[in-house]
Amino acid sequence: MTPRTPLRDPKQDRSRATRRRLLEAAVACLAEHGWAGSTVAVVAERAGVSRGAAQHHFPTREDLFTAAVEHVAEERSAELRALPAPRGEGRVRAVVEALVSLYTGPLFRAALQLWVAASYEDQLGARVTALETKIGRETHRMAVELLGADESVPGVREAVQGLLDMGRGLGLANLLTDDGHRRERVVAQWSHILEGILTTAAPTAPDPTAVTPTAVMRTAPDPTTATTVTPTTASPTAPDPTGAPPTAPAPSTDGS
């Protein structure tokens, strides 16, 4: 018997769609108008819903904008997770470009506006700090996975974090002018540096053809080989057991 597919609730579908439009509109408003110009009414108008409908989903302005940045960050993370791990030549460059792109799009611009507002809006500060900690950890984890980095090797963790910090800096430089040409050169150079670090850190497989030195075995002496006798000091003469004194030499017959 074929299992029956559960019926979907059209009302819930409309509610999810409304929520999604509000979140996307909030990010766009933050990126374009900043915190001061992004009110709930402005976001609701852009999303094509009433202000009451917006407040039904997000009771406060802070609820709306922190949820919006988290929503888009999760979507971007999902896209990165879905990327096949690059292989072979150009792998590091492809990963660096994908990660840097996180900081040069509308999400980073919106997040930056939220950071600035959080620096002087008490009700935003703690929430944005917690949100950025979560996003930062997830981004770092994905970078490590995509690069195939071994963070147990000294210096590798700092190199990966340096990549993310560099991407953030390039995103800031891109806010006022199109910094694409310089960014491309920086990405190429950093990819080269990072590839060298990761290659050095990679464990080297042992060479199966290498000859392993063996211990020198001590050879037993050949019993057939002549042995040189070392001269020894002569032993003193044993005394005569009869007690006779030693015999004097015979006198010479030649008168001497």
Backbone bond lengths (Angstrom), bond angles and torsions (degrees), N, CA, C in turn:
res aa  C-N    CA-C-N  psi(-1)  N-CA   C-N-CA  omega(-1)  CA-C   N-CA-C  phi
1 M - - - 1.462 - - 1.536 108.79 -
2 T 1.306 115.01 127.82 1.460 120.68 -178.31 1.525 110.16 -72.25
3 P 1.379 117.41 126.71 1.472 118.72 179.41 1.518 110.89 -65.16
4 R 1.308 114.23 142.51 1.450 119.67 -177.83 1.530 109.78 -79.71
5 T 1.333 116.00 132.02 1.461 121.30 178.41 1.525 109.12 -74.73
6 P 1.346 117.44 127.23 1.459 118.94 -179.21 1.530 110.94 -63.11
7 L 1.316 114.70 139.92 1.460 119.70 -179.84 1.516 110.32 -74.38
8 R 1.337 116.02 140.68 1.452 121.20 178.39 1.518 109.51 -87.74
9 D 1.303 115.06 144.54 1.458 121.14 -179.91 1.526 108.82 -88.63
10 P 1.338 118.08 112.20 1.466 120.48 -179.58 1.525 112.56 -57.49
11 K 1.322 116.75 -32.59 1.462 119.78 -179.32 1.530 111.05 -66.22
12 Q 1.347 115.91 -41.55 1.460 119.82 177.42 1.526 111.51 -66.41
13 D 1.329 116.18 -37.70 1.463 119.93 177.33 1.518 110.56 -61.35
14 R 1.333 117.07 -43.05 1.472 120.50 179.85 1.530 110.08 -66.00
15 S 1.333 116.26 -37.65 1.457 119.92 179.63 1.535 110.97 -64.66
16 R 1.337 116.96 -43.35 1.460 120.43 178.34 1.523 111.52 -64.71
17 A 1.338 115.71 -39.21 1.461 119.74 179.57 1.531 110.65 -65.55
18 T 1.336 116.48 -40.62 1.473 120.55 178.69 1.523 110.49 -63.82
19 R 1.300 115.84 -44.06 1.471 120.48 179.24 1.526 110.70 -60.13
20 R 1.316 116.17 -44.70 1.471 120.28 -179.45 1.524 110.76 -62.55
21 R 1.337 117.74 -43.48 1.472 120.56 179.48 1.528 110.68 -61.92
22 L 1.321 116.53 -39.18 1.460 120.21 179.33 1.529 111.39 -65.15
23 L 1.314 116.28 -42.50 1.460 120.05 -179.62 1.525 111.09 -64.27
24 E 1.308 117.04 -45.71 1.462 120.64 -179.87 1.524 111.25 -66.58
25 A 1.328 116.85 -38.33 1.459 120.18 177.90 1.525 111.14 -66.59
26 A 1.321 116.73 -36.82 1.471 120.72 179.42 1.523 110.77 -63.74
27 V 1.324 117.42 -42.98 1.462 120.75 178.46 1.521 110.66 -63.45
28 A 1.315 116.41 -44.58 1.467 120.29 179.72 1.529 111.27 -62.79
29 C 1.320 117.28 -41.39 1.465 120.64 179.08 1.526 111.53 -65.45
30 L 1.316 117.20 -42.49 1.462 120.49 178.02 1.520 110.68 -60.65
31 A 1.337 116.44 -43.80 1.457 120.49 -178.11 1.524 111.75 -66.32
32 E 1.322 117.54 -34.50 1.462 121.67 -175.20 1.529 113.26 -91.17
33 H 1.320 117.22 -39.77 1.467 120.67 -171.45 1.524 114.43 -113.33
34 G 1.326 117.52 -9.67 1.447 119.65 -177.52 1.523 111.34 77.11
35 W 1.340 115.24 179.85 1.451 120.50 -177.16 1.522 111.80 -65.76
36 A 1.315 116.94 -43.59 1.473 120.42 -176.13 1.522 112.03 -62.58
37 G 1.313 117.66 -35.98 1.466 120.29 -177.03 1.512 114.51 -92.63
38 S 1.325 117.41 3.25 1.470 120.52 -176.20 1.526 109.76 -110.38
39 T 1.308 115.36 84.29 1.461 120.11 176.74 1.529 109.27 -93.11
40 V 1.314 116.16 168.26 1.461 120.22 178.10 1.519 110.55 -61.54
41 A 1.336 116.70 -38.64 1.467 120.38 -179.91 1.528 111.17 -63.45
42 V 1.338 116.57 -41.40 1.472 120.47 179.33 1.523 110.44 -64.53
43 V 1.316 116.35 -42.62 1.465 120.44 179.95 1.524 110.46 -66.48
44 A 1.318 117.10 -43.43 1.472 120.79 -179.87 1.535 110.44 -60.48
45 E 1.336 115.76 -41.87 1.470 118.81 179.37 1.519 110.93 -63.75
46 R 1.307 116.06 -42.97 1.465 119.53 -179.95 1.532 111.03 -65.40
47 A 1.323 117.13 -35.20 1.461 121.04 -179.40 1.522 112.27 -79.73
48 G 1.344 116.78 -11.61 1.464 119.96 179.44 1.508 113.52 77.92
49 V 1.340 117.04 29.53 1.465 121.40 177.94 1.525 108.49 -127.75
50 S 1.327 115.51 166.57 1.455 119.40 178.16 1.529 110.83 -76.49
51 R 1.328 114.96 160.88 1.463 118.04 177.77 1.530 110.41 -65.26
52 G 1.333 116.41 -35.74 1.461 119.81 177.71 1.522 111.85 -61.89
53 A 1.345 116.56 -39.76 1.467 120.05 178.49 1.523 110.34 -65.62
54 A 1.334 116.25 -38.20 1.471 120.05 178.55 1.527 110.57 -63.94
55 Q 1.325 116.58 -43.39 1.465 119.90 -178.65 1.530 112.08 -73.23
56 H 1.306 116.56 -21.20 1.469 119.96 174.36 1.532 109.74 -64.73
57 H 1.334 116.44 -41.61 1.467 120.95 179.87 1.526 111.98 -80.77
58 F 1.325 116.60 -37.08 1.463 121.49 -176.10 1.533 108.43 -134.50
59 P 1.316 117.56 97.42 1.468 121.32 -174.08 1.527 114.26 -58.12
60 T 1.351 117.21 -32.77 1.462 119.36 -178.28 1.526 110.39 -124.09
61 R 1.309 114.10 162.71 1.457 120.65 178.16 1.534 110.78 -62.65
62 E 1.320 115.99 -39.94 1.452 120.29 179.56 1.530 111.34 -63.89
63 D 1.346 115.89 -39.53 1.465 119.73 176.89 1.524 110.50 -58.51
64 L 1.324 115.93 -43.77 1.459 121.15 -176.05 1.519 111.77 -64.07
65 F 1.317 117.66 -49.13 1.463 119.44 -171.07 1.529 112.90 -79.38
66 T 1.310 118.02 -34.60 1.466 117.75 175.68 1.534 110.54 -68.47
67 A 1.321 116.69 -37.32 1.469 119.94 177.07 1.522 110.56 -66.70
68 A 1.337 117.06 -34.80 1.461 120.90 -178.89 1.522 111.30 -66.02
69 V 1.333 116.52 -47.32 1.463 119.47 -179.70 1.528 110.49 -65.13
70 E 1.318 117.41 -40.44 1.463 120.41 179.06 1.523 110.81 -64.40
71 H 1.320 116.49 -39.84 1.462 121.43 -179.44 1.531 111.32 -60.71
72 V 1.331 115.93 -48.73 1.463 118.96 -177.07 1.528 110.19 -70.77
73 A 1.336 116.92 -35.36 1.468 119.62 176.96 1.523 110.85 -62.51
74 E 1.316 117.13 -40.24 1.464 120.13 178.78 1.528 111.21 -66.66
75 E 1.320 116.06 -37.07 1.465 118.79 177.62 1.526 111.18 -64.88
76 R 1.328 114.46 -42.61 1.473 118.47 179.98 1.528 109.70 -66.33
77 S 1.306 117.68 -38.49 1.460 121.26 177.98 1.527 110.38 -63.25
78 A 1.320 115.70 -39.79 1.465 119.54 178.95 1.525 110.64 -63.09
79 E 1.328 116.93 -37.47 1.462 120.29 178.22 1.527 110.56 -64.98
80 L 1.323 115.73 -41.82 1.465 118.95 179.08 1.524 111.50 -66.11
81 R 1.333 115.98 -40.50 1.474 119.35 179.09 1.522 111.05 -63.94
82 A 1.325 116.27 -30.42 1.461 120.05 -178.27 1.526 112.21 -77.81
83 L 1.339 116.97 -15.00 1.455 119.31 179.82 1.525 110.06 -67.55
84 P 1.334 117.48 134.53 1.463 118.35 174.15 1.518 109.08 -68.47
85 A 1.314 117.09 140.77 1.461 120.60 179.90 1.520 108.79 -62.18
86 P 1.333 118.00 120.13 1.468 120.30 -179.41 1.517 111.15 -61.09
87 R 1.332 115.59 147.14 1.469 120.82 -179.60 1.524 109.43 -126.82
88 G 1.299 114.61 157.69 1.444 120.29 172.22 1.516 113.92 72.28
89 E 1.326 114.60 -160.43 1.455 121.39 -177.75 1.529 110.95 -63.30
90 G 1.299 117.41 135.98 1.458 121.68 -179.62 1.512 114.08 87.56
91 R 1.342 117.35 2.68 1.472 120.58 -178.01 1.518 111.15 -62.51
92 V 1.326 117.30 -49.07 1.464 120.63 -177.08 1.523 110.10 -64.14
93 R 1.304 117.63 -41.32 1.471 121.07 -179.97 1.532 110.42 -60.88
94 A 1.329 117.70 -42.56 1.464 121.35 -179.84 1.522 111.34 -62.98
95 V 1.346 116.98 -40.68 1.462 120.66 179.95 1.524 110.08 -68.71
96 V 1.324 117.77 -42.91 1.460 121.01 179.82 1.528 110.46 -61.03
97 E 1.309 117.61 -43.08 1.468 120.65 179.35 1.527 111.18 -63.64
98 A 1.327 117.17 -41.05 1.463 120.31 179.99 1.519 111.04 -65.14
99 L 1.328 117.42 -40.42 1.462 120.48 -178.66 1.528 111.46 -72.09
100 V 1.320 116.79 -39.78 1.469 119.84 178.85 1.528 110.46 -63.71
101 S 1.330 116.51 -32.58 1.463 119.45 179.94 1.528 112.23 -63.23
102 L 1.347 116.77 -20.92 1.466 119.85 176.60 1.526 111.09 -61.20
103 Y 1.339 115.90 -29.74 1.461 120.41 -172.15 1.523 113.46 -103.51
104 T 1.305 117.33 6.36 1.469 119.27 -178.45 1.524 112.50 -119.91
105 G 1.319 117.44 11.56 1.455 120.85 179.76 1.516 112.18 -111.39
106 P 1.314 117.35 -174.38 1.467 121.77 -177.70 1.530 113.88 -63.46
107 L 1.329 117.25 -27.72 1.463 118.91 179.53 1.523 110.72 -62.34
108 F 1.330 116.89 -46.55 1.462 119.55 -179.07 1.527 110.70 -64.76
109 R 1.323 116.39 -39.74 1.462 119.63 179.09 1.529 110.40 -61.81
110 A 1.328 116.24 -42.70 1.465 120.17 178.78 1.521 110.83 -66.78
111 A 1.334 116.47 -42.86 1.463 120.32 -179.99 1.521 110.75 -62.71
112 L 1.329 116.69 -37.58 1.460 120.44 179.68 1.532 110.83 -63.14
113 Q 1.324 116.08 -41.50 1.467 119.58 177.97 1.533 110.09 -62.63
114 L 1.310 116.02 -36.95 1.465 120.31 179.15 1.535 110.17 -67.99
115 W 1.338 117.15 -39.16 1.466 120.65 177.82 1.525 111.06 -61.33
116 V 1.335 115.05 -45.23 1.470 119.38 -178.61 1.524 110.10 -62.06
117 A 1.338 116.09 -44.68 1.463 119.48 179.49 1.532 110.85 -63.45
118 A 1.324 116.47 -38.28 1.467 120.55 -178.35 1.524 111.79 -66.29
119 S 1.336 117.02 -22.99 1.461 119.72 -178.76 1.529 111.98 -70.97
120 Y 1.328 117.52 -19.89 1.476 119.43 178.25 1.524 113.45 -129.57
121 E 1.317 117.63 -1.46 1.468 121.27 176.50 1.526 108.07 -105.38
122 D 1.338 116.19 106.11 1.461 120.04 -174.91 1.524 112.92 -58.09
123 Q 1.336 116.51 -37.43 1.459 119.68 -176.31 1.531 112.15 -71.39
124 L 1.333 116.46 -14.94 1.460 120.04 179.36 1.526 112.60 -97.58
125 G 1.329 116.52 -28.65 1.459 120.87 -170.17 1.511 115.67 -50.77
126 A 1.326 116.64 -57.58 1.468 120.15 -176.24 1.528 111.57 -64.90
127 R 1.319 117.03 -36.96 1.466 120.17 -177.52 1.524 110.87 -69.40
128 V 1.322 116.32 -42.04 1.463 119.25 -178.93 1.530 110.37 -70.27
129 T 1.318 117.15 -37.17 1.472 120.38 177.55 1.529 110.78 -60.44
130 A 1.317 116.32 -46.16 1.468 120.30 178.83 1.530 111.09 -63.94
131 L 1.328 116.16 -39.79 1.463 120.92 -179.60 1.528 110.79 -65.10
132 E 1.316 116.61 -45.27 1.461 119.92 -178.40 1.520 111.61 -67.56
133 T 1.326 117.03 -34.52 1.465 120.01 176.03 1.521 110.31 -61.79
134 K 1.307 116.10 -43.82 1.465 120.88 179.49 1.528 111.47 -64.31
135 I 1.330 116.59 -46.74 1.463 120.71 -179.16 1.525 110.37 -65.44
136 G 1.338 116.17 -41.05 1.462 119.77 -179.49 1.514 112.74 -62.18
137 R 1.330 116.86 -43.05 1.466 120.16 179.21 1.517 111.58 -64.13
138 E 1.324 115.71 -42.40 1.462 119.68 -178.97 1.526 110.69 -65.30
139 T 1.325 117.07 -42.24 1.459 120.57 179.66 1.529 110.72 -64.04
140 H 1.324 116.59 -41.86 1.472 120.43 178.91 1.530 109.96 -63.33
141 R 1.320 116.36 -43.47 1.473 119.81 -179.84 1.524 110.89 -61.27
142 M 1.324 116.73 -42.35 1.465 119.83 179.50 1.519 111.18 -66.55
143 A 1.320 117.16 -38.06 1.461 120.42 178.80 1.526 110.51 -61.39
144 V 1.321 116.42 -43.38 1.466 121.14 179.57 1.531 110.33 -62.50
145 E 1.326 116.98 -43.47 1.466 120.89 -179.22 1.523 111.44 -64.80
146 L 1.342 116.47 -46.58 1.460 120.11 -176.56 1.523 111.86 -67.27
147 L 1.327 116.51 -34.93 1.462 120.12 -179.87 1.521 112.35 -81.92
148 G 1.339 116.41 -15.70 1.452 119.42 -174.90 1.517 111.40 65.35
149 A 1.332 116.60 35.80 1.466 121.83 -174.77 1.521 111.17 -82.86
150 D 1.315 115.79 143.21 1.457 122.46 176.21 1.524 108.15 -103.45
151 E 1.332 116.19 101.76 1.460 119.98 -174.95 1.525 113.61 -77.49
152 S 1.331 116.86 -3.17 1.453 118.30 174.86 1.528 111.30 -75.70
153 V 1.321 115.91 -15.21 1.471 120.65 177.76 1.517 108.79 -82.35
154 P 1.321 118.51 128.38 1.468 120.66 -178.81 1.529 111.88 -55.25
155 G 1.337 115.19 132.19 1.451 120.86 176.19 1.516 114.72 95.77
156 V 1.332 118.40 -20.67 1.469 120.00 -175.92 1.529 110.99 -71.34
157 R 1.323 117.06 -43.19 1.467 119.74 179.44 1.529 110.44 -59.46
158 E 1.321 116.25 -43.60 1.463 120.40 -179.68 1.534 111.10 -65.36
159 A 1.328 116.78 -34.34 1.465 120.02 178.52 1.525 110.91 -66.38
160 V 1.336 117.16 -41.70 1.467 120.97 178.26 1.528 110.03 -65.57
161 Q 1.341 117.08 -43.28 1.457 119.78 178.96 1.521 110.58 -65.60
162 G 1.317 116.48 -35.69 1.463 119.87 176.28 1.510 111.82 -62.14
163 L 1.329 117.01 -37.01 1.469 120.93 176.25 1.525 110.98 -60.32
164 L 1.332 116.63 -46.11 1.464 120.32 -178.78 1.536 110.94 -67.44
165 D 1.327 117.08 -38.72 1.464 120.21 177.08 1.524 110.85 -64.60
166 M 1.339 116.05 -38.88 1.462 119.90 177.01 1.528 110.58 -63.16
167 G 1.343 116.51 -42.60 1.462 119.94 178.68 1.517 111.98 -60.47
168 R 1.333 116.36 -39.26 1.462 120.95 178.22 1.533 110.33 -64.56
169 G 1.323 116.24 -40.90 1.456 120.08 177.93 1.513 112.37 -65.13
170 L 1.327 117.25 -40.12 1.460 120.38 176.97 1.521 111.02 -65.09
171 G 1.339 116.12 -34.01 1.464 119.44 176.87 1.511 111.83 -65.48
172 L 1.315 117.20 -39.50 1.461 121.17 177.09 1.526 110.76 -63.97
173 A 1.335 116.69 -42.93 1.459 120.43 -179.74 1.526 111.57 -64.38
174 N 1.321 116.08 -24.57 1.469 120.62 -177.07 1.532 112.60 -85.42
175 L 1.337 118.04 -5.27 1.461 120.21 -176.07 1.526 112.61 -67.92
176 L 1.326 116.53 -39.79 1.456 120.02 -174.53 1.525 112.79 -93.90
177 T 1.311 117.30 -37.57 1.471 120.90 -179.21 1.520 109.36 -135.93
178 D 1.319 114.88 160.66 1.457 120.19 176.37 1.528 107.93 -74.81
179 D 1.303 115.81 109.80 1.462 121.57 -175.15 1.524 111.21 -104.17
180 G 1.329 115.91 27.87 1.460 120.20 -172.36 1.512 115.14 -60.53
181 H 1.339 117.84 -42.64 1.471 120.12 -175.92 1.527 111.16 -66.58
182 R 1.329 116.16 -47.15 1.463 118.51 178.92 1.519 110.46 -65.71
183 R 1.324 117.58 -39.09 1.457 121.46 -179.95 1.524 110.75 -60.87
184 E 1.312 116.95 -39.18 1.465 120.27 179.66 1.530 111.06 -62.47
185 R 1.331 116.97 -40.83 1.466 119.91 179.33 1.532 111.07 -68.39
186 V 1.336 115.67 -40.29 1.467 119.42 179.59 1.533 110.33 -65.03
187 V 1.312 116.92 -43.00 1.465 121.22 179.47 1.527 110.71 -61.08
188 A 1.338 116.48 -42.00 1.463 119.97 179.81 1.528 111.08 -63.14
189 Q 1.340 116.41 -44.30 1.460 119.64 -178.79 1.528 111.52 -68.28
190 W 1.326 116.41 -42.88 1.466 119.04 -179.68 1.527 111.06 -66.01
191 S 1.324 116.73 -35.52 1.465 120.12 176.96 1.520 110.12 -61.23
192 H 1.330 116.30 -41.33 1.460 120.94 179.40 1.533 110.45 -63.86
193 I 1.325 116.55 -44.67 1.469 120.88 179.93 1.531 110.31 -63.52
194 L 1.323 116.11 -46.51 1.464 120.17 -177.31 1.516 111.37 -65.60
195 E 1.315 116.64 -37.42 1.467 119.76 178.85 1.526 110.24 -62.65
196 G 1.344 116.64 -39.34 1.460 119.73 177.59 1.514 112.12 -63.66
197 I 1.342 116.24 -40.62 1.465 120.05 179.44 1.524 110.78 -65.05
198 L 1.322 116.62 -45.53 1.464 120.14 -177.96 1.525 111.87 -68.50
199 T 1.329 117.01 -34.87 1.466 120.42 179.14 1.517 110.53 -67.63
200 T 1.343 115.99 -41.17 1.459 120.31 178.55 1.521 110.89 -64.77
201 A 1.360 115.65 -36.98 1.462 120.15 -177.21 1.521 112.91 -76.58
202 A 1.334 117.37 -18.77 1.467 119.54 -176.37 1.519 110.31 -68.16
203 P 1.352 117.70 136.47 1.465 119.93 178.84 1.517 111.02 -67.40
204 T 1.330 117.61 140.64 1.463 122.64 -179.46 1.519 109.76 -92.54
205 A 1.326 115.57 127.09 1.471 119.48 178.77 1.520 109.52 -71.38
206 P 1.328 118.23 141.69 1.463 120.29 179.60 1.516 111.41 -66.14
207 D 1.348 116.72 144.36 1.458 122.32 -179.98 1.527 108.61 -81.67
208 P 1.349 116.55 114.73 1.480 118.15 -177.71 1.518 112.71 -66.34
209 T 1.369 118.05 -19.48 1.467 120.53 -178.11 1.516 112.21 -89.57
210 A 1.331 116.63 -7.26 1.462 119.29 -176.99 1.525 110.08 -69.96
211 V 1.347 115.12 140.75 1.464 120.63 178.82 1.516 108.39 -86.72
212 T 1.295 116.05 124.76 1.461 120.59 -179.76 1.522 109.28 -86.95
213 P 1.331 118.80 123.62 1.479 120.20 178.93 1.528 110.47 -59.32
214 T 1.310 115.35 139.19 1.469 119.44 178.61 1.516 109.61 -109.82
215 A 1.304 116.27 157.31 1.458 120.92 -179.80 1.521 109.78 -69.27
216 V 1.333 116.78 142.37 1.471 121.16 178.98 1.526 108.12 -75.46
217 M 1.340 115.71 124.15 1.461 119.93 -178.98 1.520 109.54 -86.09
218 R 1.337 115.86 139.68 1.454 121.12 177.82 1.542 108.75 -75.81
219 T 1.342 116.03 127.45 1.470 121.22 -177.23 1.522 110.15 -87.64
220 A 1.327 116.36 133.17 1.471 120.22 177.91 1.519 109.67 -69.92
221 P 1.307 118.85 143.91 1.477 120.69 -179.58 1.528 111.37 -64.08
222 D 1.352 114.46 145.50 1.464 121.12 -179.68 1.518 108.09 -81.84
223 P 1.338 117.60 118.35 1.481 119.16 -177.64 1.509 112.98 -65.25
224 T 1.341 118.60 -18.54 1.471 121.25 -178.53 1.511 111.81 -86.46
225 T 1.298 116.67 -8.06 1.460 119.21 -177.64 1.522 109.27 -81.25
226 A 1.380 117.52 131.96 1.466 121.30 179.56 1.509 109.77 -64.79
227 T 1.308 115.16 140.68 1.443 120.78 -178.88 1.514 109.43 -107.38
228 T 1.266 118.93 129.25 1.466 122.72 179.63 1.509 109.03 -75.09
229 V 1.380 116.43 129.21 1.455 121.35 -178.92 1.515 108.54 -89.81
230 T 1.283 115.49 126.23 1.459 120.06 179.35 1.513 109.05 -83.57
231 P 1.369 119.66 127.98 1.474 121.49 179.54 1.507 110.58 -58.82
232 T 1.324 115.34 144.08 1.456 120.36 179.48 1.516 109.32 -123.36
233 T 1.312 119.68 161.50 1.466 124.70 179.12 1.531 109.86 -69.54
234 A 1.376 116.19 135.31 1.476 120.22 -177.34 1.510 111.12 -65.42
235 S 1.303 117.03 142.93 1.466 121.72 -179.99 1.518 109.57 -80.07
236 P 1.330 120.73 144.90 1.470 121.91 177.78 1.534 111.05 -65.23
237 T 1.383 115.09 152.28 1.475 120.27 -176.93 1.518 110.10 -73.39
238 A 1.277 116.02 135.66 1.477 119.72 -179.93 1.528 110.69 -69.48
239 P 1.340 120.67 141.33 1.477 121.82 179.64 1.526 111.88 -65.66
240 D 1.415 115.25 154.73 1.467 121.32 -179.95 1.521 108.30 -72.95
241 P 1.303 119.05 126.51 1.466 121.29 -177.35 1.513 113.90 -67.42
242 T 1.391 119.79 -14.96 1.461 121.79 179.94 1.502 112.48 -83.24
243 G 1.327 116.48 -12.40 1.455 120.73 178.75 1.496 113.72 81.49
244 A 1.368 121.50 2.38 1.467 123.42 179.73 1.495 109.94 -67.38
245 P 1.367 114.66 139.30 1.451 116.40 178.41 1.505 110.72 -70.10
246 P 1.254 115.64 158.91 1.461 118.46 -178.89 1.521 109.79 -65.33
247 T 1.316 118.09 142.88 1.474 124.66 -176.69 1.509 109.67 -75.87
248 A 1.355 114.66 131.22 1.466 119.02 178.80 1.525 108.89 -74.64
249 P 1.276 115.92 151.76 1.450 117.60 179.23 1.528 111.25 -67.26
250 A 1.337 118.15 146.44 1.482 123.46 -178.28 1.514 110.01 -66.02
251 P 1.367 116.22 142.38 1.459 118.20 178.83 1.515 111.63 -67.03
252 S 1.296 112.84 151.38 1.457 118.32 -178.80 1.492 111.33 -76.62
253 T 1.280 121.08 141.76 1.461 126.71 -178.98 1.504 113.32 -87.74
254 D 1.341 116.62 -0.63 1.456 118.13 -177.82 1.494 112.45 -97.48
255 G 1.374 117.42 15.87 1.437 121.83 174.57 1.488 115.51 79.84
256 S 1.269 117.80 6.09 1.472 120.55 -179.26 1.487 109.40 -90.21
